Every structure is written in C-alpha cells, then in structure tokens.
C-alpha cells in the first residue's frame, strides 16, 4: 500500500556562517566531498567570572583576543593550562564547567594541541559535561569532542567513553545549533565501526529521519550524510525502515536538492541491496519515477546510483531478505 506523501515545503537554502569568538570556524570542517559539515556552530558563552583566581587568569588567557592566534593557543597549552582547565570541566559548578569546556574548545582549535588535550585526560570529563552540562556546555563539549576525534585514534576512545548516546540525545533534543554540532560530531565518530553500532543502538535513526522530513530545519544534508555512513550496517538498514524512513527518503527523491537526491539514492540503494521486502516497500512508495527523473537529469554519480537502484527494484520479488 502506498503511504500518503507528506506535503513538505522546501525553502530556499540560506547560507549560514557560524563564528566562535568572532571568527569563522571553517577549520572545523570534516574532509568530505560535500559542504554539509563545513562548520561547528558553538561560540563563547558570555563573559568569564570576575573572581580573582588562578583559574580566572587561565580562562582569561584562553578567551583573550591574543589566544585566537594559533601560536598563542599552542603557547598557552604548553605553559600548562590544559590540566587545570580539565579540572574545571569536572567542577560541580555548572558555570565553571561551562567556562572550562569553552576554554578547552578554544585551545583545541590549534591542531597541535589536540593530542596534548586528549593525553591529558580530557575525553571523559568532556563526555560527562555533554551529559549533565548547561545547553551551551553540551554544544561546546560536542565541538571539543569533534576536534579531538580528528585524531584518528581518539575516535574509538571517545566512543568507549560513552559519548555516542549523549550526542544522539543532543541531536534529538538540543537547539538547532546543538543538533548541528551533534550531527557533525557523530559523522566524524561514525567512521569507526563500533561507533556506528553504538549510534544505532542509541536510537539515532528516529531523530535522523525526523530531521530529514523537516526541510525548514536546514538539517536535511547533515542528517542524510550521517545516515549514509550508518546504513552500511544491516541493523542500521532495518532501523531506517522501522523508524519510518522510506516515505521520507522517497519524498526527498521527489522534492529535494540535487545533492539531497544523490545521497538519498545512495542510502536507498544500500537499504534495498539485500532485502526483497525493503525493495518492495520502496517500489510501492513510488520511488521508480523520481529515480527515472534522477537518472536523466542528475550528476554522473547520481545517475549511476539511480540506475542501479531502478534495476534492483525491477528485479523479481524473490530471493534473500534481510528483514
């Protein structure tokens, strides 16, 4: 039975440039063939406390205009600031925790500091801050974990430390900025197989499907790229179907941008590859015609994906089923 289509309004895309402490954060981008993850969106959370203390001086140093130069961030970290700031992240005072997380994020913007920060024991306190912190703390902790995850060996450690379920929660319940930060971090972390499994077990597919159904969120591309990374797993493909993803994906094939259509065709190709049941659901949802259109007017890669999926959907409805 063909499901009723959603009437989705597709606004014109508005380019958004996010800043951190007055700066464009394009150095936080993921190396991908899209610009879906070009920014991490967190910024400084207001002024630091006025109390005179060693912690205060460290925070001022990490937040000052001078620290925006990479060499100054490096000097501050090598001067011994990292461990005291990690201690602040572990504070029971929510504001001190927020300031500590934000300062660590600032220092992590210098690539040379990422290894020092992780070796100094920042990962678990950042994950705890992601779990219990203020909204700004959670967003900045997500960005700091993203920075640390750009050191390849840290990805597994961050996953083992329990970050994935809290990032999924931020993706589902956070502000728009928080959702974008969480999606960017999850995309980076889920290049590791165990983290893919953790994300699926944490229930990531439902918020991804909901974000992809809402074109006004400007989250369709980010959510689609995360989903595409995950559906390499059989349990992820099943979760897409169980959480109502097929009608949403077919709708994107019909009304999405060219990039959205291409990535969606790739997702559906993976979902359908080994399941006759899923192929039947996709065909019944009305995917053939928009795929034909894509095969005629899309990019070279989009055409290849659309043609492969059309061929798959037109095969006899028998054989192996992953359902």
Secondary structure, DSSP 8 states (H G I E B T S, - for coil): ------------------EETTEE-GGG---SSSSTT--------S----S-SHHHHHHHHHHSGGGGSHHHHHHHIIIIIHHHHHHHHT-SSHHHHHHHHHHHHHHHTSHHHHHHHHHTTHHHHHHHHHHHS-HHHHHHHHHHHHHHHTSHHHHHHHHHTTHHHHHHHHHHHS-HHHHHHHHHHHHHHTTSHHHHHHHHHTTHHHHHHHHHH-GGGT-HHHHHHHHHHHTTSHHHHHHHHHTTHHHHHHHHHHHS-HHHHHHHHHHHHHHHTT-HHHHHHHHHTTHHHHHHHHHHHS-HHHHHHHHHHHHHHTS-S-S----
